Amino acid sequence: MTINTPEKASILIVDDMEENLVALEAVLGSLDQQLVRAHSGEEALKAMLRQEFAVVLLDVLMPGMDGFETAANIKRLDQTKDVPIIFLTGTEADTDYLYRGYAIGAADFLTKPFDPWLLRTKVNVFLDLYRKNRQLAAQAEQLRRLLVGEPTPAAPVGPAGAVEPMGGARDSLSRARDAGAGASAGSGQQLAEITERLAQIELQLRDAEGAEAVGLADRIADLERTVRSLRAGRDAY
C-alpha cells in the first residue's frame, strides 16, 4: 500500500514591512508549511479568495486598509469567516486594540518583537485544528457518498502519513447498500454498525470549532436518521 505525504497547510502572513515578512518566514519556516505573503489588506483579501488558509498572521498598523478593517472584511465573507486570525501589534499599541480585535473575531494577539517559540506554538495549535477539521470533513463526505452510491475518493491521510480508518466503514456501507436490495443474513448488523460509526463522527464534529464543523455534524445527523429508517423498514419485513 502506498502512503501519501499529507498535504501542507497554507499560512497567510500580512505586513507592509518587508523586514517583518522576512522575520516571520524565518521563524515559521521550520513548520514546513506553505507560507504566503501579502503586503497589504487588499492583497490579503485577494489571496484568501484564491486559496484556503489554516491561519492568518495580520499586522495591525498598515497604510490604507489596516489590520482591523482587513479582519472585518475577512469575517464578513462566508468563504473566509472561519479562518483564525492572529493579530501582530507593536509595543506602542493602545490598550483598546485588544478589545477591538477580539470584537472583530481575532483568535489571538502577539506583540512585536515576538518570541519565536511562542509564535510557532500558537500557529501549531491552529494547524492541528485545521487538519482535524479537514479529516472530519473528508470522513463525513465519504460516508455521504457511500450512502447515496456515488464514487468515493481514496481514504484521507492523517498528519503522520497514516491512512485514516475509513476502509472498514466503507466496506460496511457498501455491503449495507447491497443488502437493501437483497436482505442478506447480516444486513441488520451492518446497518447497526453504520449507525454507530455515524454517531461517533457526529460527536467528533460537535466537539470541533467553527460553523463548518457544525454544518457537517448536522449532515451526519441526517444520515443517521436515514440509516435508522432503513433499519426500521428492513425490520418491518
C-alpha positions in Angstrom: 0.0 0.0 0.0 1.3 3.4 -0.9 1.3 6.0 1.8 0.9 9.6 0.5 2.6 12.6 2.1 0.0 14.8 3.9 -0.8 18.0 2.0 0.8 21.1 3.5 -1.4 23.7 5.1 -1.2 27.3 4.0 -0.4 30.2 6.3 -1.0 33.8 5.3 1.4 36.4 6.7 0.3 40.1 6.2 2.6 43.0 6.9 3.5 46.2 4.9 7.2 46.0 6.1 9.4 43.6 4.1 11.7 43.0 7.0 8.8 41.8 9.2 7.7 39.4 6.5 11.3 38.0 6.3 11.4 37.6 10.0 8.1 35.7 10.1 9.2 33.4 7.3 12.4 32.7 9.2 10.5 31.8 12.4 7.8 29.7 10.7 10.0 28.0 8.1 10.7 25.1 10.5 7.0 24.2 10.5 7.4 23.1 6.8 4.1 24.6 5.7 3.2 26.8 2.7 3.8 30.5 3.6 2.0 33.1 1.5 2.9 36.8 1.7 0.7 39.8 1.5 2.0 43.4 1.8 -1.5 45.0 2.4 -5.0 44.3 3.4 -6.1 44.3 -0.2 -3.5 41.7 -1.1 -4.5 39.6 1.8 -8.2 39.5 0.8 -7.3 38.6 -2.8 -5.1 35.8 -1.6 -7.8 34.4 0.7 -10.3 34.3 -2.1 -7.8 32.3 -4.3 -7.0 29.6 -1.8 -7.7 28.1 1.6 -5.6 29.1 4.7 -5.2 27.4 8.1 -4.4 30.7 9.9 -3.6 34.3 9.2 -0.9 36.4 10.8 -2.1 40.0 10.4 -0.2 43.2 11.2 -2.5 45.8 12.8 -0.8 49.0 11.7 -0.7 49.2 7.9 -1.3 52.1 5.5 -4.6 52.2 3.7 -6.7 49.2 4.9 -5.3 48.5 8.4 -5.4 45.2 10.2 -8.8 45.8 11.9 -10.5 46.7 8.6 -8.9 43.7 6.9 -10.0 41.3 9.6 -13.6 42.7 9.5 -13.7 42.1 5.7 -12.3 38.5 6.2 -15.0 37.8 8.8 -17.7 39.2 6.6 -17.2 36.7 3.8 -18.7 33.2 4.1 -15.6 31.7 2.3 -13.2 33.1 4.9 -15.1 33.9 8.1 -13.9 30.8 10.0 -10.2 31.3 9.3 -8.5 32.1 12.6 -6.6 35.5 12.8 -3.6 36.2 15.0 -3.0 40.0 15.2 0.6 41.3 15.3 0.9 44.6 17.2 3.8 46.9 18.1 4.9 47.7 21.6 3.3 51.2 21.2 -0.1 49.7 20.6 -3.0 51.2 22.5 -4.7 49.0 25.1 -8.1 49.2 23.3 -6.5 47.2 20.4 -7.3 44.0 22.3 -11.0 44.9 22.7 -11.3 46.0 19.0 -9.5 42.9 17.8 -11.5 40.4 19.8 -14.7 42.2 19.0 -14.0 41.7 15.3 -13.2 38.0 15.9 -9.5 37.7 16.4 -8.2 34.4 17.8 -5.1 35.8 19.5 -2.6 38.7 19.7 1.2 38.8 19.7 3.3 41.8 20.4 6.4 42.7 18.4 9.2 41.8 18.8 7.5 38.4 19.4 9.1 35.3 20.9 9.8 32.8 18.1 8.9 29.7 20.2 5.6 31.3 21.3 4.7 32.2 17.7 5.4 28.7 16.4 3.4 27.2 19.3 0.4 29.4 18.7 0.4 28.7 15.0 0.8 25.0 15.5 -2.4 24.9 17.6 -4.4 26.3 14.7 -2.6 24.0 12.2 -3.7 21.0 14.3 -7.3 22.2 14.4 -7.3 22.8 10.7 -6.0 19.2 10.0 -8.6 17.8 12.4 -11.5 19.6 10.7 -10.2 18.6 7.3 -10.1 14.9 8.3 -13.6 15.0 9.8 -14.9 16.7 6.7 -13.4 14.1 4.4 -14.8 11.3 6.5 -18.3 12.8 6.5 -18.1 13.3 2.7 -17.0 9.7 2.2 -19.9 8.4 4.3 -22.4 10.6 2.4 -21.1 9.4 -1.0 -21.2 5.8 0.0 -24.8 6.0 1.3 -26.0 7.6 -1.9 -24.0 5.4 -4.1 -21.5 8.0 -5.5 -17.9 7.0 -6.3 -15.6 7.7 -3.3 -12.0 9.1 -3.5 -9.1 7.4 -1.7 -9.1 7.3 2.1 -7.7 10.5 3.7 -4.2 10.6 5.0 -3.5 11.6 8.6 -0.9 14.1 9.8 1.7 11.4 10.4 1.2 9.9 7.0 -1.1 7.1 8.2 -4.3 6.3 6.3 -7.4 7.1 8.3 -9.5 4.1 9.4 -12.3 4.6 6.8 -11.8 1.3 5.0 -13.9 -0.8 7.4 -16.8 1.8 7.4 -16.6 2.0 3.6 -16.9 -1.8 3.2 -19.8 -1.9 5.7 -21.6 0.8 3.9 -21.2 -0.9 0.5 -22.5 -4.2 1.9 -25.4 -2.3 3.5 -26.4 -0.8 0.2 -26.4 -4.2 -1.4 -28.4 -5.6 1.5 -31.1 -3.0 0.9 -32.0 -4.9 -2.3 -31.3 -8.5 -1.3 -31.7 -8.5 2.5 -28.6 -10.7 3.3 -28.3 -12.5 6.6 -26.1 -10.0 8.3 -27.5 -6.8 6.8 -29.3 -5.7 10.1 -26.0 -5.9 12.0 -24.2 -4.0 9.2 -26.7 -1.2 9.4 -26.3 -1.1 13.1 -22.6 -0.7 12.7 -23.0 2.1 10.2 -25.3 3.9 12.6 -22.8 3.6 15.4 -20.0 4.9 13.2 -22.1 7.9 12.1 -22.9 8.7 15.7 -19.1 8.7 16.6 -18.2 11.1 13.8 -21.1 13.4 14.7 -19.8 13.6 18.3 -16.3 14.4 17.0 -17.7 17.2 14.8 -19.8 18.6 17.6 -16.6 18.9 19.7 -14.7 20.7 16.9 -14.9 24.5 16.4 -16.3 26.5 13.6 -19.5 26.8 11.6 -18.3 24.3 9.0 -17.9 21.6 11.6 -21.4 22.3 13.0 -22.8 22.1 9.5 -21.1 18.8 8.8 -22.4 17.4 12.1 -25.9 18.3 11.1 -25.4 16.5 7.8 -24.2 13.4 9.6 -27.2 13.5 11.9 -29.4 13.5 8.8 -27.5 10.4 7.6 -28.1 8.7 10.9 -31.8 9.2 10.6 -31.7 7.9 7.1 -29.9 4.7 8.2 -32.3 4.2 11.1 -35.2 4.5 8.7 -33.6 1.8 6.5 -33.2 -0.4 9.6 -36.8 0.2 10.6 -38.0 -0.7 7.1 -36.0 -3.9 7.0 -37.2 -5.0 10.4 -40.8 -4.5 9.3 -40.5 -7.2 6.7 
